[in-house]
Amino acid sequence: MVEIAAVIGVALVLLVFASGGGFAHAELLLGAGVVVLALGLIVGVAAGLVYHVVLFRVLAPLGVLRRGWWWRPTSMHVHLSPPLRQRVMPWFHAGAAGFFVALAGCALVLAAVLTM
């Protein structure tokens, strides 16, 4: 449901800027989009890396990790007890937040390009 709301929000932003017939400060919008995109990528990638490391360190002693687990690490969440979940999930959520910030930056860049 959150994903649908994000897509609708991005589409509305694009429609507002694209239908404006030209944005006087498109370069400013482009710069802001690049900065937001970069911040989202920095936060998202760093948090994703820490998430994978923490998940590995928590689940490796249990012997439940299969070959190629990092491609679908969310399938390993069923093996997390509540205390282990408290150690892993904040990094998962931080990575997801970084991803959505990066998507917002992409929407701003696209809106700027469409108005130039």
C-alpha positions in Angstrom: 0.0 0.0 0.0 2.9 2.4 0.8 4.4 1.6 -2.6 1.2 2.6 -4.4 1.0 5.9 -2.4 4.6 6.6 -3.4 3.9 6.0 -7.1 0.9 8.2 -7.0 2.8 11.0 -5.2 5.6 10.9 -7.7 3.2 10.9 -10.6 1.4 14.0 -9.1 4.7 15.8 -8.7 5.6 15.1 -12.3 2.2 16.2 -13.5 2.3 19.5 -11.6 5.8 20.4 -12.8 5.3 19.2 -16.4 2.0 20.9 -16.9 3.4 24.2 -15.7 4.7 25.0 -19.2 8.2 25.7 -18.0 9.6 26.2 -14.6 11.6 29.4 -14.1 14.1 27.7 -11.9 14.5 24.3 -13.5 18.2 24.3 -12.8 17.5 24.8 -9.1 15.0 21.9 -9.2 17.6 19.8 -11.0 20.3 20.5 -8.5 17.9 19.8 -5.6 16.9 16.5 -7.2 20.5 15.5 -7.6 21.3 16.3 -4.0 18.2 14.4 -2.7 19.1 11.5 -5.0 22.7 11.4 -3.7 21.7 11.6 -0.1 19.1 8.8 -0.5 21.7 6.6 -2.2 24.4 7.3 0.4 22.0 6.5 3.3 20.3 3.6 1.5 23.4 1.8 0.3 25.2 2.3 3.7 22.2 1.0 5.7 21.7 -1.9 3.3 25.3 -2.9 3.7 25.1 -2.8 7.5 21.7 -4.6 7.3 23.3 -7.5 5.4 26.3 -7.7 7.7 24.1 -7.6 10.9 21.7 -10.2 9.4 24.7 -12.5 8.6 26.2 -12.1 12.0 22.9 -12.9 13.7 21.9 -15.9 11.5 25.2 -17.5 10.8 25.5 -19.1 14.3 22.0 -20.6 13.8 23.0 -22.4 10.6 20.0 -21.3 8.7 21.7 -19.3 5.9 21.5 -20.9 2.5 23.7 -20.3 -0.5 22.7 -17.0 -2.2 20.7 -15.8 0.8 21.8 -12.2 0.2 19.6 -12.0 -3.0 16.4 -12.4 -0.9 17.4 -11.6 2.6 13.8 -10.9 3.7 13.1 -14.6 3.4 15.5 -15.1 6.3 13.4 -12.8 8.6 11.3 -15.8 9.7 14.3 -17.1 11.6 14.7 -13.9 13.7 13.5 -14.1 17.3 12.2 -10.8 18.7 15.5 -9.8 20.3 17.4 -10.5 17.1 14.7 -8.7 15.1 15.3 -5.6 17.2 19.0 -5.7 16.1 18.3 -6.2 12.4 15.1 -4.4 11.4 16.2 -0.8 12.1 18.9 -1.2 9.4 16.3 -2.7 7.1 14.0 0.2 7.6 16.8 2.8 7.2 17.7 1.2 3.9 14.1 1.3 2.7 13.8 5.0 3.7 17.0 5.8 1.8 15.5 4.0 -1.2 12.4 6.2 -1.1 14.4 9.3 -0.7 16.4 8.3 -3.7 13.2 7.8 -5.6 12.0 11.3 -4.6 15.3 12.6 -6.0 14.7 10.8 -9.2 11.3 12.3 -9.5 12.7 15.8 -8.9 15.3 15.3 -11.6 12.7 14.0 -14.0 10.4 16.9 -13.3 13.3 19.3 -13.9 14.2 17.7 -17.2 10.6 17.7 -18.3 10.3 21.4 -17.6 13.5 22.5 -19.3 
